[in-house]
């Protein structure tokens, strides 16, 4: 997908927390993308933005409207993992398949490279084949499956593990 010239990707900030929460809450509501079951408040989104000084957050806007966000944060506080981050990307449902996720992830990858991150991972619900394919198109490789690691709506759910060395 080509890069959109009308899409601006920038670091996330306090002015973005309402829209970040709104987009994420859509995916909580429809299911299949997260194991969260309670909507985020803007205060929770702000807390996540501020909570990990080594994390990277970026947002995509079109005409000043926030249409997606991506993050990379530590998946373990243990010292030896300090160069390894877990990524997430969420795009407003009306903006899917328009290249926004790709732009967000390219920006996130650059921020991670600038911070000397070596390993980026993603954990994706196994039924979310479009997200798995999207990550593979960005150079992530599947490294395994965690069988029945999560439970939602009285069903056990598998998670696919992907990684990309930067």
C-alpha positions, 0 to 999 in steps of 0.5 A: 500500500502506498503512503498517504500524502494526507496522513501525518504521523507524529508522537502521541501526546495528551491531546490524543488520549480521548481518540486513542481510547475511542479507537481502542474501545471499538476493538474491545467492543467488537472483539477479536483483537484484544483480551481487554474487556473493559473500555479505556477512559482517557485517564487510563490512556494517559496513564499508559502514555506516561507509564513507561519512559522507554515506550514509543507511541505515535498517532496518525491524523488526517485533517487533524482527526486522529485515525490510528495509533501504534505503540511499542512498550516493554513486555518485561521489566527484567534488565536483559529484555531492555532492547525488546519491545511489544508492538500494537497498532489500531486504526479507526474502523473507517480508515482500515485498508488505507495505508495508515497502519503501515505508516504508523508501523514504519514510524514506530519502527524508526522510533525504535531503531533510533532508541536502539531497540533490537527486537520488536514482537507482536502477540495477535489473536490467532483468528485475526488473520488480517493482522497476522498477514499485515505484520508479516508484510512488514517483515515480522515472522511467526515464531510460535503459537501459545495454545489456549493462552487467553479466555474470552466469552467462555472460549479458550483462545490461541495467540500467534507470536511474531517478531522482527529484528531491527 
